[in-house]
């Protein structure tokens, strides 16, 4: 299926996103993008844990690239993205967060739920992003909501047979 068949998702809470992933697992889905449910949920789980546990060290020259982006266009890109309410397609990601296809969807959905619960329950200091610097909790929540909606939009629930 071409990408123009993506769902339009606007989550107001991360709990809604977890419910959507659980429904995709229960109903089955058609992937209209490059990733399956396991890949999406595991990728999202990693990004949900980074502001809580800290971001993994970046190897050279990736750390230099991130520093340049953080001090030039990344803050403007983030403001524009948050204002638009849509995570743009085709944004490159850290290759360490790209998961191999064919994983266990059920385990990945559970991992995603646990990561959401951990993020929501966490009350300690939020770790600075190597790309965006210091973000407050609410901004991180908005980033996660857009990021999650982006990835899950490529998974279309299968029609229930009557």
N, C-alpha and C positions, 0 to 999 in steps of 0.2 A: 504494500500500500504506500502511496506517496505521502510525504510529510504534510500535505495540506489536509489530510484526514485526521490530524491530531485532535485531541480533545482540548477544549478551552477550560482550564482549571483556574480557580481563584480560591485558595484556601484562606480562611480567616483564623484557623488554628492548626497547629501541628497534629492535634488529635484527629482532625478531619482527614489529614493526609494519611495517617496510620490506618484509619477506617477505609479509605480508598484503596490502599495497598492490600488490606485484608479482603476486600471485595474482589479485587482483581485475582487474588489467589483462589478464592472460593469459586468464582464464576469462570475463571479462565480468561485469557486475553489474547489479543492479536497485537504484536509489536509492529508499529509502523515506523519505527526509528531503528537505530543500530543496537540497542541494548534490550535485554530481557528483564523481567521483574527482579530476579536475583542481582543482576548487575546494578540496576537502578538503586535498589534498597541498600546494598552494601556500600556503594559509592556515597549515597546520602548519609548513611550511618557514620562513615568516616568523617565527612565534613561537619556533621552535628557534634562529634566528639572533640574536634580540634579547638574550638573556643573554650572548652571546659578543661581538657587535659593538656592542651598545648599543641602547636603545629610541629610536625616533624622537621628536623633540620633539612635545609635545602642544600644540595650539592652545588659546587661551583660549576658552571657560571649561572645556574638557575637563581641563586641567591642575589647575584648582581642584577639580573634581569628584573626580579621581583622588587628590589630596592628602587631601581629606576622607575618602574611602573608606579610604585607606591608614591613616589615623589613627583610624578608628572600627571599622567592621565587617569590612573585607576580611581582616585577619589571622585573625579567628575563622572566617570563611567558609572560608578556605584550610585551616585545621586540621580543620574538620568534613569538608570534601571529601576531604582526604588520609586521614582516619580511615575514612570510608565506602568509599573505593576506587572511587567513581563520580563522574564529572564530571556535574553536574546539567544536564538539558536546559533550553534557553531562556535560558541566561546570555548577556547582551548582550556583543558584542565590539567592538573598535575597527573602525569602518567601513572604515578604510584596509587592513584585513586580509581584507575580504570581496571575493572574487574573482568576476569575471563568469563566468557559465556558458558551457559549450561550448568550453573550452580543450582543449589537447592533453594527453590523459591520460598518454601515454607520457613526454612531456617533464616533466610535473608529478611523476610517480612518480620519475623520475631526480633531479629537483630535491630532492624529499623525501629520497631516499637520501643525496645529497650533504650536505644540511643535518644529517641524523642523524650522518653520519661526522664532519662538522666539529664538532658539539657534543661528540661522544664523544672526539675527539682534542684538544680545546681544554684547555689546562692553565693558562691565565692567569686573571686576576681575573674573577669573574662580575659582570656589570653589575646594579645594583639595579633592581628592578621599580618602575615608577611607582605600581603598585597594592599590591604586597606588601612593598616595601622590599628589604632585603638577604636573599637566600636562598642557602643553600649549594648546592653542586653536586648532592648527593644529593636534596635537596628539589626542585630544578629538574627532575631526572630523573623523580621521581615525578609532578610536575605534568605534564610532557610525556607520560608514559605514560598518565595518565588522560585528558588532552586528546585525544591521538591515538586512544585506544580509543573515546572519545565520538564523534568524527567518523566514523571508519571503521565504527562499528556501524550506521550508517545505509545502508551499502552492502552488499547481499546478493549473494554469489557466485551466478552462474547455474549451474544444474545442468548437469553434463556429459552430453551425449547419447551414448548407447551405440551 
